Amino acid sequence: MKNKRYLMLPLALTLVLAAVASLTGERASARMPEGEAYAIRGGTVVTVTGAAIPNGVVVIRHGLITAVGGADTTIPGDARVIDATGMTVYPGLIDSYTSLGIGAPAAQQGQQAGRGGGRQGQPTPAPNTPAPFAPPVVAQPAPPSGPGLDPEVLAADELNVTAETFDSARGTGITTALSAPRTGVYQGQSVLINLGGDTPEKLILKSPVTLNVGFGGGGRGGGGGGYPGSLLGVISYLRQTMLDAQHYREEWARYNRSPRGMTRPQVDKSLAALQPVINGEMPVIFAANTVREIKRAVELGEEFKLKFFIAGGQESYQITDYLKQKNVTVLLSLNFPQRPANIEDPESESLRTLRARANAPVAAAALNKAGVRFALQSGALAQPREFITNAARAIEAGLPKDEALKAMTIYPAQIFGVSEQLGSIEKGKIANLFVTNGDLFNRGTLVKYVFVDGKQYEVKAPTTQANNQRGGGAGNRGGRPGNAGEAPSVAGTWALTVTTPNGALPVTLTLKQDGDSMSGEITSAQMGAAPITGRLRGNEVNLSFTLNMQGQAAPATVQGTIDGNSIRGSISLAGQNYEFTGTRTPR
């Protein structure tokens, strides 16, 4: 009995120690942080969907907004507090039509041998319902396939980002973008991404979102001679592929109902990719700027009962009643047309050109007044801060300021089906937001803090020189030059690689420099040679030149950002934008 009592003592002691350890562990766990937290307090919180909150508090944890309120809002003890007194807190901006983060496409390892072959190296999808197709009944050869003509291309597969890729965009307050290649007819299925610094897979919010379609043609400004090469050819190509997709659906539906005794239809990746489009499950973005292009896009959408949006819309202000009647959504470009820098006689410009340039800022106000649903997009601006500058110009032209902000936040979130996650500062939404030292649209306002997915990112100026010339860090719009030193050197020969529907186009840019003025020549085997002039602002170049295309003058512009001996940006020609990268040839 005595031995039994002694044996029980260790057991009792063990139970007591276990209980104490358990209690201590629970208390320790309760004291541990529940995840990295931030509290932004003291600023005016612009919620967008509700009233602004003066002296407000926004709490962030685990990448989400966990609390929004006034000064009495509880701040967690482990939160990093950001004092935003005198500042303004905004939801992150959404750029609703870009190519941000999209790398140059890999060289094709052999083109498709006709329709139905699929891309080399990619698996052919299984013919599920609704699926695939056999050749159309109409006695007409199927259109060719190739870069810019493949609706199955996923922009999510083209993402190529580094930690610095989105520095400039974030420094402007842009935290989300709908991204896809910007050239060709079928430009790919877009992806909605947060502009963080993680791997591409972690940035994706939604994929695919839309099928992006351009009216520029395969060869217009893209390196010459591509199919199709005109607006009429593009419309014909789109109609034929939509008809083919409908027939493809019918053939496979018939086969799947009764496969016995029937020859299996041939699988076609491109037509399979169009099934969600013709079924009204995936919207189409038609990149259209002129009245003619916009109306052709609307007619095509109505003919095939598509869900669609118009992107660009430079002349949309001329047909607002038509757009309202047709219930069309416009993703309006803020890439306003500019006068070519090398024009010798300003009076030689056509009245239409002058009118387009003068009226570009009024389009947003006109759409808003007519009740047309719209969102604002950058239009592939080489300098993201111009997204805000030109929005301010639209406000000056009559667009209410609160509508401008909504068109860059909650409206695109609603259009793309993510308004429960983005577009406003509300509890439970993704913590994409930024803090400025003044009104977003005021001249000289700076972005001071920016968060993407609840992670704080440093607001970086592109270079010290650019910072001086703009009077501050990234996010300063329209400031006059400060005490800037000498302009950086851009003189020399630059080898550019332009992404076109027909693949990579080599272009040589030879520049001479006199202060911030530039002159020189741009040449390529396809485009020939043309004199080019422009100006340098900080590390950003704005150039213009005119090509002779089939006897007609075609003005073009180059916008790029220089980093030492590297350059990247876009060339705008014939209503289309073509991304490029390049390096300076060593002297």
DRENLO-494964 format. One record per residue: x, y, z of N, C-alpha, C in turn; residue in three letters. Coordinates in steps of 0.05 Angstrom, whole numbers, plus 5000, padded with zeros to 4 digits. Each point is the difference from the previous one (the first is absolute). Layout:
N
XYZXYZXYZALA;...
// end
This chain:
587
501749765000498350245000501750255000MET;502149995017501950235001501350044973LYS;500949784988501350024974498150114978ASN;497549935003498050094980499650305003LYS;500050105025499750295004502350154988ARG;502449905004502450134988499950004969TYR;498949784990499849984971498150214989LEU;497950065015498050194991501050295001MET;501950065017501050285002501250104974LEU;501749864987501150104974497850044980PRO;498049825000497850034981498450265005LEU;499450055026498550245007501650254993ALA;502749995006501750234994500050054970LEU;500149784985500050034971497550144990THR;497749925011497450124992499950295007LEU;501050075024500050285008501850174982VAL;502449904994501850144983498950034972LEU;498649794990498850024974497850214999ALA;498450015022497950205001501150295000ALA;502250035016501350265001501150084973VAL;501349804988501250064973497950074980ALA;497749865001497850054982498950285004SER;499650085026499050275006502050214991LEU;502649955006502050194992500150034970THR;499849774986500050014971497750154988GLY;497649975012497750144990500450305004GLU;501150085023500450295005502150114981ARG;502149844996502150094982499050034971ALA;498349804993498850014973498350254997SER;498550075021498250234999501650264997ALA;502549995010501650244998501550034973ARG;500149774985501550014975498550154979MET;501450144982498750144978498449814982PRO;497850094990498349844983500850044971GLU;502250124994500850064973500850294999GLY;501750084980501050274999497750194996GLU;500050215017497850195000501050284998ALA;498450174987500550294998497650155008TYR;500450245009497850185006500750284989ALA;498450094981500450274989498150185013ILE;500950205015498250165016500550304996ARG;497950155003500350295000499450144974GLY;499949844977499550124974497050004993GLY;499450134979497250004989499849754983THR;498249825008499749744986497850034979VAL;500849994974498050014978499149724994VAL;497749925010499149734997499049944972THR;499250204985498849994973497149915000VAL;499349795014497349905001498350135022THR;501350155018498650135022501250285004GLY;499250125022501150275006502949985008ALA;501450224994502850015009500150035030ALA;502149885012500250005030502450185008ILE;499550235011502250175009501249885025PRO;502650045003501549895023499349705003ASN;500149854978499249735000502249805007GLY;499149755002501949785006499449774981VAL;502049884988499849764984501949795011VAL;498949775007501749795011500249774980VAL;502549904996500649804981501349765014ILE;499149764993501249765010499649774980ARG;502049834997499849774982499250094972HIS;500950244991499450094973497250114996GLY;498450025021497350094998499550245018LEU;498050164993499250225017498249885022ILE;500850035025498549885022498350205015THR;500650264996498350205014500450274986ALA;497850144998499950274988498250175017VAL;501050235010498250175016501350265009GLY;498850125019501050265010502349975020GLY;500650215013502350015018499849815024ALA;497549915007499649825022500349714993ASP;500649944974500449724991502349875015THR;499549765010502149865015502349924982THR;502450065009502549934986501349775014ILE;500549774988501349785013502750075011PRO;500749885023502550075013502549944984GLY;499849804982502349924985500250134972ASP;498150194995500050124973502150214997ALA;501250024977501850224993498350244993ARG;500350215014498450244997501350204980VAL;498450084980500950204981498450265006ILE;501450215007498750255006499450154973ASP;497550014993499250134975498650275005ALA;500650125022498850265006500550204978THR;497850124991500350204978500149874973GLY;499949744998500249864974497349884992MET;499949874977497549884990500649714993THR;498149835008500349714995498049924978VAL;501049884979498349924977500149704995TYR;497949884989500249724991501949994976PRO;501449784997501849984977498650034974GLY;501450134981498850054973500249754983LEU;498149974982499949784982500350104971ILE;502049914986500450064972498649784984ASP;497950074985498249804990500749904972SER;502350084989500849894973502950064996TYR;501849815006502950044999501449754989THR;502650024999501749774996502149985022SER;499450125023501949995022500749715008LEU;502649955002500949745009500149794978GLY;499250074976500049814978502750004987ILE;501449785000502649984987499849964970GLY;502150054986500049954971499549714995ALA;498349934980499449724995502449854990PRO;500249755008502249834991499849954970ALA;502249964987500049954971498549744995ALA;498350004980498449774994501849784988GLN;499849765011501549774989498449884977GLN;499950154979498449904977497150095003GLY;498850094979497350095000498149774997GLN;497450055006498149794997499749924971GLN;499749754995499549914973497050004995ALA;498950244998497150014996498650005026GLY;497350044998498450015024499849725013ARG;499749995026499649755013502549875010GLY;502350114992502549885009500850075028GLY;499150225010500850095026502950115000GLY;500850125022502750105001501949775007ARG;502350014988501949795006500850005029GLN;500249775012500849985028497850035020GLY;497550064990497850045018498149764996GLN;498949895022498249774998497450084986PRO;498949824985497450044987497849945021THR;498150185004498049965020498149774993PRO;499149865020498049794995497450124991ALA;498649864981497650114988497649975019PRO;499950175020497749995019497750184988ASN;497749975012497750164991499850255017THR;499450244990499950064971502850024989PRO;500649884978502850004991500250054970ALA;501849874991501450014975498450004974PRO;501349944977498750034974501549874977PHE;498449974978501149924975500050234981ALA;501449984977500150234982497350114992PRO;499750264995497450114994498949894974PRO;497450004998498649894976500550194976VAL;500250265005500450194978502649934985VAL;499850034974502449944983501850245000ALA;501550035022501850235003502449905017GLN;502450064991502449925015500050135028PRO;500849845020500150115027502250215002ALA;499650225015502050205004502549885013PRO;502350124994502549905012500150055030PRO;501949865013500550045028502850105004SER;500650105023502750095006499950215021GLY;502350135007500050215021498050224995PRO;498450065020498050214997497449904988GLY;499849744993497649894988499049765016LEU;501149955024499349775016498450075025ASP;497449965000498450085024500649835024PRO;501449784997500549835023502450095017GLU;501450204991502450105015499150125027VAL;501149905022499450105027502150205008LEU;499150255006501950205010501349915026ALA;498749845016501149905025502649844994ALA;500149874977502449854993502350184990ASP;499350254993502050184989501250195021GLU;499149985025501050185020503049955005LEU;501450225001502949995005500850255016ASN;500149965026500350235018502549965018VAL;501050235009502150015020499150175023THR;501650035021499250165023499650294993ALA;501350094978499950284992498050064978GLU;498749794989498350044976497950215004THR;498750015024497750175004500750245018PHE;502550075003500750225017498750264991ASP;500150074975498950254990497050005003SER;498749784994497149995002499150035029ALA;501349855018499350025028500550295011ARG;502150124990500750275009497950214991GLY;498249924982497950174991497449935014THR;499949785015497549925013498649774986GLY;501149904978498849784985500949745014ILE;498049845009500749765014498849754987THR;498350044979498849774986499850074971THR;500349804982499850054972498849764986ALA;498450064980499149794981502150004977LEU;501449784997502349994982499849794979SER;500850074976500249824977501750134979ALA;501149844981501550124978498350204986PRO;501250204987498550224988500150004970ARG;501049794987500349994971498549774988THR;499350024975498749784986497050035001GLY;498649804988497149995000499149875026VAL;500549745003499549865025502450055017TYR;499850175020502350085016500449835024GLN;498249815004500349815023497850055021GLY;499949815018498150015022501350145024GLN;498950225008501350185019500149875028SER;501750135017500349915028499850255017VAL;498749985023499850225019502149945022LEU;501850195003502249955019500350235020ILE;500949935024500950205019502950064995ASN;500750255002502750094992501949985024LEU;500349765011501949955021502749924990GLY;501649895018502749924992500449705002GLY;497849855001500349715003500249874972ASP;500149735000500049854975497450054985THR;500049974974497650054984497549855011PRO;500449755009497749845009498750135024GLU;501550145017498950125024498750274994LYS;500550114977498950264993497249974987LEU;499449774990497549964985497550015018ILE;498250184993497450025013497949844985LEU;500150014974498049864984501149954972LYS;499649764990500949934973498549764990SER;499150014974500050244983497650185008PRO;500250254991497950205006498550074975VAL;501450084979498850074975501749894977THR;498849994976501549954976500450274987LEU;502550084995500650264989500449994970ASN;498650184986500050004971500850284991VAL;501950014981500850264988499150034972GLY;499650244991499250054972502350104983PHE;502449995011502350114985500949824977GLY;499249755000500949824979502749885006GLY;500649784986502549865004502450154990GLY;499750194981502350124988500150305004GLY;497950135008500050295002501850095023ARG;502250114992501950105019501549795015GLY;499549754993501149795016502349864986GLY;501150114980502349874987499449934971GLY;497550064991499549984971498849744991GLY;497850024986499049784984498549795015GLY;499550025026498749795014497149974992GLY;498849775006497249954995498550035026TYR;497650124999498950174979501150285002PRO;500050154978501450254999498350254999GLY;497449985005498250234998497749955019SER;498550225005497649975018498049814988LEU;499550024973498249824987500949715003LEU;502749964996501149735003499749895028GLY;500450185020499849915028497149925006VAL;498150164992497249945005499249744986ILE;500949964975499549764986501249765014SER;502450035010501449785014498549935026TYR;499250215015498649955025497349864996LEU;498550104979497449874994500449714993ARG;502049954983500449724992500749825023GLN;501850105018500749835023497749965019THR;498350205003497649975017498149804988MET;499650014974498349814986501249725003LEU;502649984996501349745004499649895028ASP;500250185020499749915027497249905006ALA;498050144988497249905003499749734987GLN;501149964976499849744987501549795016HIS;502250075011501649825017498449905023TYR;498650195013498349935023497849814991ARG;498750054977497849834991501049724993GLU;502349994986501149744992500649825025GLU;501250135020500749845023497649935017TRP;498150185001497549945015498649774987ALA;499949994973498749784985501549745005ARG;502750025000501549765004499749895028TYR;500150185020499849925028497249885007ASN;497950094985497449885005499849714991ARG;501449944977499849734990502649944985SER;502149935015502649954987500249744984PRO;498349815005500249744986499450034971ARG;501949904984499650014971500750274987GLY;501050195016500750264989503050045001MET;501150144980502850075000500550225020THR;501949975017500550215020501050254987ARG;498950245007501050254989502950055008PRO;501350164985502850075006500150215021GLN;501949965019500350205022501550244989VAL;499150245007501350254992500250185025ASP;502550065008500550165024498850284998LYS;500350124977499050284997497050015003SER;498649824986497150005001498949915027LEU;501549825013499249925027500250245019ALA;502150164996500450245018497850204996ALA;498750004977497850194994497349925011LEU;499849755010497549915010498850175023GLN;501750075021498950175021499150274989PRO;501350094979499350264988497349994987VAL;499649814982497449994985497849905018ILE;500649885022498049935020499350225019ASN;501350234998499550225017501149985028GLY;501949815003501249965027502550175004GLU;501450074979502450165002499650254983MET;500450245012499750254984502350034980PRO;499450154980502050084980500650305003VAL;502650074999500750284999500850064971ILE;498550184987500750094974501650265002PHE;502550004991501650255001499250164975ALA;498450215005498950164978500050295008ALA;500950174982500250295006498250184983ASN;499949944974498450174983497049935002THR;498350184991497149944999499549764983VAL;501449984978499649774982500749745014ARG;502450005013500849755014498149935022GLU;499150205015498349945023497349884990ILE;498950124979497449904990500449724988LYS;502249954987500549734989500249805023ARG;501350085021500249825023497349945013ALA;498450215003497349965011498349824983VAL;500150044973498549834982500949715002GLU;502649965002501149725002499149885026LEU;500150155022499249895025497149935001GLY;498350174988497149944999499449774982GLU;501449984977499549784982500449735013GLU;502149985016500649745012499249995030PHE;498550205009498950005027502349985021LYS;502150164995502349995018499650195023LEU;501349945022500350205021502750144994LYS;499950274997502450134991500350285012PHE;502550104999500650275008501650134977PHE;500050265000501750164981502350115016ILE;502549954990502450125012501250214981ALA;500950225011501050224984498050224999GLY;498249994980497750184999500750294997GLY;502150064984500850284997497750174989GLN;498449894982497950164988497249935012GLU;500149875023497449915012498350245008SER;501250235005498550245007498150094978TYR;500549914975498350084977497449834999GLN;500049775013497649824997499149915028ILE;499950175019499349925027497149905001THR;498250124985497249915001499849724988ASP;501549954979500149734988501049795020TYR;502250075014501249825019498149955023LEU;498650205009498049975022497749824991LYS;499150044975497849854990500749704997GLN;502549954992501049734997501049885026LYS;500050155022500949915026502949904999ASN;501750164987502849934996501750115023VAL;501949835010501950095020502650074986THR;501150235008502550104987502350015021VAL;502249884992502550035015501650224987LEU;499650245009500950244986503050055005LEU;501450034978502950055001500650285008SER;502050035018501050275007502750064986LEU;500649844980502450064983499150194979ASN;499950265007499050204982501950054976PHE;498950044976501850064977501550265004PRO;502550004990501750235003501050094973GLN;500750264998501050104975502849894995ARG;500649904976502749904995502150225004PRO;502249935012502150195006501550104975ALA;499949834979501650074976498450124978ASN;497550095006498450114979501050284993ILE;500550054974501250254991497950224998GLU;497649934990497950204997497549915015ASP;499650115024497749925016497350034986PRO;499950194981497550054985499449774980GLU;502049834996499649784981498349775012SER;499750005026498449795013497050034992GLU;498749774996497250004992498250095023SER;497750104993498050095020499249775018LEU;499849764989499349775016502149945021ARG;502650024992502249965019499950205023THR;499650254992499950215020497649975019LEU;497749924988497649965017500449775019ARG;501349784990500449775018501850075023ALA;502050164995501950075022498650195020ARG;498450184990498750195018497849885016ALA;498649804988497649895013500649755018ASN;502549904998500649765016499350035029ALA;500750225014499350025028497150025007PRO;498350064980497150045006498449744998VAL;501349784989498549754995498949895026ALA;501550005022499149885025497550155010ALA;500150275000497750165009497649944983ALA;500449974973497749954982498849735006ALA;501649805005499049735006498550015027LEU;501150135019498850025026497250154999ASN;499950214985497650164997497849834986LYS;500849834981498049844986499249755015ALA;501449955022499349765016501249744989GLY;502150034984501449764990501949895021VAL;499949745005501849885020502850004988ARG;501950105016502850014990501949975023PHE;502549934993502350005018502350134985ALA;502050095015502350134988502349814999LEU;501550014978502449834997502250174987GLN;502549905004502350164993500650014970SER;498949814985500650004971503049964994GLY;501349845016502949944996501850255002ALA;499250195017501850235005502749905010LEU;502150114989502749925009500650105028ALA;498850225008500450115027497549975016GLN;499849815019497649965015498850245013PRO;501750205009498950235013498250164982ARG;500349974973498250144982497149905002GLU;499749765011497349905005498550195018PHE;501350115020498850195018499950284988ILE;502150084987500150264987497750044980THR;499549794983497950034980497249965013ASN;499949855022497449995014499350285011ALA;502050145009499650275010499150194977ALA;501149954976499150154977497149944993ARG;499249755003497249934996498150135020ALA;501050035025498550145021499750294992ILE;502150124991499950284992498150044976GLU;499649794984498250014977497149935007ALA;499549965026497249965008499349745014GLY;501849825002499549755014500150055031LEU;497849945014500150035029502249845013PRO;501450125020502349885012499349735012LYS;497749975013499449755013499549784979ASP;498950084976499649814979502749914988GLU;501850194998502749934990501349785018ALA;499850045026501149815019498649734998LEU;497350014998498649754998500749854974LYS;500550154979500749884974502849885000ALA;501550045022502649895003500149805023MET;497749955013500049825023497649814999THR;497750095010497749825003498749934974ILE;499950184980498849934974501449784986TYR;502750014996501349774987499749745017PRO;500050035027499649765016497349874995ALA;498050174997497349894993499949884972GLN;501350144981500049904972501349734998ILE;502249955015501449754999499249805021PHE;497950065015498949805018501549965025GLY;501550205010501649975024499450225020VAL;497650115000499450225018499749925029SER;499849735005500049915028502949985011GLU;501950044982502849975009501550274997GLN;499350164980501550244994498250254996LEU;501350234997498650234990499150205021GLY;500249935025499250185022501449925025SER;499950185020501149945026497849915018ILE;499749735003497849885016501149765014GLU;498949945023500949775016499649744983LYS;502149845000499849744987501250014972GLY;500550234989501150024973503149985001LYS;501149944976502949984998501250275007ILE;502250005015501350255009501850114978ALA;498750104979501450154979499350295005ASN;501850165009499550285004502650165000LEU;499650274999502450175000499350265014PHE;502150145009499750245016501450234986VAL;498750234997501250234987500250235019THR;501650204993500350235017498150234991ASN;498049924984498050204991497949874983GLY;498350164987498049894982501449864976ASP;499049774994501349834979500450154974LEU;498050174993500050124973501350285000PHE;501050095023501250265001502949994990ASN;500850214987502750024989502149985023ARG;501949834997502249985019499549815023GLY;497649875001499549815021501849764998THR;501049905023501849785001498749765013LEU;500649764990499349755014502149955021VAL;499249975025501949965022500249715009LYS;497749865000500049725008498249844980TYR;500749754996498449844982500049715011VAL;497749874999499649725009498849844978PHE;501049764995498849814981499849745015VAL;497549895000499549755015501050025029ASP;499750245011500650045028503050035005GLY;501649994980502950035003500850294992LYS;501750125017500850274995502450004981GLN;499950174979502250024980501150285001TYR;502650014997501450264999499150164975GLU;499450255003499350174977502750114989VAL;500649914976502650064988499750204977LYS;501850194999500350184976501749854980ALA;499550044974501649854979502950065003PRO;500850255002502850085004500150265015THR;502350075011500250265014499550234981THR;501049974975499750214980497050054995GLN;498549784995497250024994498650115024ALA;500849925024498850105024500350305003ASN;502450114994500550285001498350154980ASN;499849904976498550144979497150015006GLN;498949805015497250005005499450125027ARG;502050095014499550145025499449815023GLY;500749754998499549815021500249724991GLY;498949815017500249724994497949914981GLY;499849744996498049884982497350095008ALA;498350064981497350095006499750304996GLY;502150154997499850294996499150044971ASN;497950154996499050054973500250294992ARG;501350064979499950264988501750215014GLY;501749935019501750205013502150114981GLY;500750255004502150124984502749905008ARG;501950014981502749915007501150155024PRO;501449855016501350125023502950054994GLY;501749965020502950054995501249754988ASN;499349944976501049764986502750064989ALA;501749795000502650024988499749964970GLY;502249924987499949964971498349774994GLU;498750014976498349784992501649764995ALA;499049765006501649754995500549964971PRO;502149874993500749964972498349774988SER;498850064978498449804985501149974972VAL;502050154993501150004973501349724994ALA;499849924976501249754992498149834983GLY;500849764995498449814984498749795018THR;497449984998498449825017498949784983TRP;500449755008498849774987497549935015ALA;497750044986497449945013498849744989LEU;498549875017498449764992497150075005THR;498450034979497250075002498349754998VAL;498249975019498249774999497650054982THR;499749844979497950044980498449744997THR;497750014986498549764995501549794984PRO;502150094985501549814984502749925013ASN;500250065026502549935014501750255006GLY;502549955007501750225007501050164976ALA;499850265001500950174978502550165009LEU;502349964988502450155007499850294989PRO;500650195016499950284993502550145010VAL;501250174984502350155009499350295004THR;500750115023499450275007502650155004LEU;500650204983502450155002499350285010THR;501250085023499250265012502450185004LEU;499550264995501850215007498650175021LYS;501550125018498950145022501150285004GLN;498350195004500850285006498350085025ASP;501249975024498450055024497849805003GLY;497550095001497849825001498649964973ASP;501250114979498949964973501549774986SER;498649854984501149774986499250004971MET;501849894983499449964972501549764991SER;499349904977501349764990498449854979GLY;500249745000498749844980499149735012GLU;497749904991499149745008499849834974ILE;501149765001500149834976499349725007THR;498849864980499649715001499749904972SER;500549744996499749894973497250024990ALA;498049985018497250014992499050284997GLN;500750185018498950274999501750204984MET;502549934994501750194986501250195021GLY;500850234991501350205017498350255001ALA;500050135024498550255003501450185020ALA;500150264996501250185020498350005025PRO;501250045023498649995025501050235018ILE;498150135014500750215018498549975026THR;500950145021498649985025501450145022GLY;499049945025501150135023500449805022ARG;501850075019500749845023499050145025LEU;498549855017499250105025500949805022ARG;502050085015501149815019501249774985GLY;499149765005501049774986497949894980ASN;498150184993497849914982500250154974GLU;499849854978500250124973497350004987VAL;499450214985497650024984500950084972ASN;499749824981500950044973497749984980LEU;500350114977497949984979501449984973SER;498649864982501049974972497649954983PHE;500450014974497849954981501049794979THR;498449794997500649804980498350044975LEU;501149914977498550004975498949724996ASN;497349985005498749744997498250004976MET;500949874979498449984975499250284990GLN;502050195001499550264990498750195019GLY;499349915024498750185019501850045025GLN;499950245010501650065024498749885025ALA;501649865015499049875025501650095023ALA;499050205016501550095023500349785021PRO;502250005014500549815020501550135023ALA;499849895024501350105023501549785015THR;502150085014501549815016500150115028VAL;499249845020500350085028501649795014GLN;502150085013501749805013501350115025GLY;500949815017501550065024502849894998THR;502050175005502849924997501249955027ILE;501449785003501449935024502949924992ASP;501750205000502849954992500149954970GLY;500849754993500149924972497749824992ASN;497850015015497649844994497750194996SER;498149924984497650164995497649804996ILE;497750095009497549854995497750194997ARG;498049934985497750184997498249904978GLY;498750184985498149924980500150194976SER;499449894977499750154975497150014993ILE;498950234995497250034992499950074971SER;498649834985499850034970497349894991LEU;498750154983497449924988498049905021ALA;499950145022498049945020500749765018GLY;502449894997500849775016502650065015GLN;500449865022502450045016501649745000ASN;502750034996501749774998502350035021TYR;500249815018502050025021502849944989GLU;502050125012502849954991501950015024PHE;502249874996502350025019502550044982THR;502150105012502450044984502450075017GLY;502350004987502550065013501650194982THR;501850165012501750184985502649854992ARG;500750034974502449874990502550145012THR;501849855012502450125011501550164978PRO;501050235009501550164980502849894996ARG;
// end
